[in-house]
Every structure is written in C-alpha cells, then in structure tokens.
Amino acid sequence: MTRKEDMAALRADTQVHYNCAQAVVVPFGEDMGLTREQAYDLALNFGGGMGCGATCGAVVGAMIVLGGLGQPQEKRLELIRKFRGENGAIDCAALLKAARERGEERKAHCDRMVRQCVEFVCQETGLE
C-alpha cells in the first residue's frame, strides 16, 4: 500500500478517529523509526489546529514528518508557502470558515488538506 492509499484508508476508518495530523504522520511512521501506535500518539494533540483552531493539523503533521525524515527547515517554509497559496490560510479555523462559505462538507475539506500535505511530503522525500 502506498502512503497515499494508507492515508485514505485511515481517513475512511470509522472505527478509529485519525485526526488530520495523525493521518499525515502514521503513513510515514515506519520511515521515521516509529511504530504505527507511536506515530498515532505523537500526532494525537495536533488535530483541529491543536484543538484551538490554530495551525492546520495536516500542516503540522507534514512538518513532523519532514523533520522526522531529516529534511531541511527550508522545506517547512516551502510547505507553508505552497499550502497558503493553494488554500488562502494555514490556520484550521480560517480554513474551515472558508470551506463552510464554499458549501464544502467538513470531512471532505479536511481530507483534501491531508491529501495535499501527504502529496507534498511524498514529492519532497521521494517516498510513495
């Protein structure tokens, strides 16, 4: 299973809730020397913009993975620039507000944010 397929399966799982950060981190956990459970726990508190509408959990998850894979800090800035350019913001509250205004369902919106971040990490690291 590719990391993108893994992410999609996690987001579709109705038995366990994987927040946006977890859905980005868990597929790359083994690449960082973590078990799936450790990756799940590592990203636990970053969903929902750290639970307060701050930085999108998918973005934070991608930053965790980039750091865990030894990518340079410049990748963080590139991620932020690209994500903000595509979505207009990086804060969960602002992203969700814009999604509501467009009539986009929350889960579909969050799935899209997660997919963008996983694709960015795959592209930057060469991992599929």
N, C-alpha and C positions, 0 to 999 in steps of 0.2 A: 504494500500500500504506500502511495506517495504521501508526503507530508500534507499536501493539499487535500487529498482524499481523507486522510486521518482527521484533519481539521473539520471537514464537512461532516464526518461521522460523529465527531464529538458534539458539534453544534446541533445535530439531529437527535442525539441521545435524549430520550425523555425520562430515563431512569436516574441519571445523574446530571446535575446542572453544571455545565462548564461555562464560567463567565468568559468574557472576551479575552482577557489576559491569559487565562488557562488554555483556551482554545488555540492561542498562538504558541504558548510555551510548551505544552505537553507534546505536540508532534516532534519537537526538536530536543526533548529532554535527554534521550539517549545520546544524542550528538554532544551534549554538554556533560555527559557522565552521570546523569541523573536517572533514577527510575521514573516511571510514569507517575507514581504516587508522590515522589519528591517534587517533580515538576508541577504537579497539581497543587501541592501545598505551597510551593514557592510563589505561585501567582494568585493564590487564594484571595488576598486582600486588595487586589488591583482592579477588580471588576467595578463597573458603574462609576468609572472615574475615581477610583479609590474610595468608592462608597459615598462620595460627596459631589459628583458631577465634575470633578477636575479632569486631568488628562485622561483621554480615552484609554480604556484597559487594553485594547488591541495594540495601540501605540506603545504603551508601557511594556506589554508582553514582547513586542518586537525588539524593544531596547534591551530587555533582559536577555533575549536570545542572542542578539548581536554581541553583547558583552560576554555572554557565556561561551560564545564561539570565537572570542578573541578578535572581533572586528574592531577597527579603529573608531575612535569617537566621532570622526567626521561622518561616519555612516549614520549616526544619530541625527546630525543636522540635516543630512540628505533626506532621511526618513521624514523628519518634521516638515521640511520644505515641500516635499512631494505630497505628503498626506494633506497638509493645509491647502496646497494648491488644488488638489482634487476635491476636497470636502469643505473648504472655507474656514475650517477651525480644527483644533486638536482637542478641545475640551468636550467631554461627554455631554454636558448639559446643553451646550450650543449645538452640537451635532444632532442630538435628539430633538431639540426645538426645530431645527431646520427640517428634519425628517418629518415631523408632525405637520409642519407647514406645507410640505410637498404631498402629504397624504400617505407617506410611506409607513408601513407597519414596523413596529419597533424591532421585532426579531429579524425581519428581512434587512432592515437598516444595519443592525449590529453584525449580522452575518456578512454583509458587504464590507464593513470596516475590518473584520477579522480576516476575510479573504484578501483584501488589499495588503494587509500587514504581512500575512504569510507569504504572499507572492513577492513582496519586497525582500523579505529575508531569503527566500529561495533564490531570487535573482542575484542578490548581493553575495551570497555564500556559495552558489553553485550546487546547493542541495535541492533535490526534488523530492 
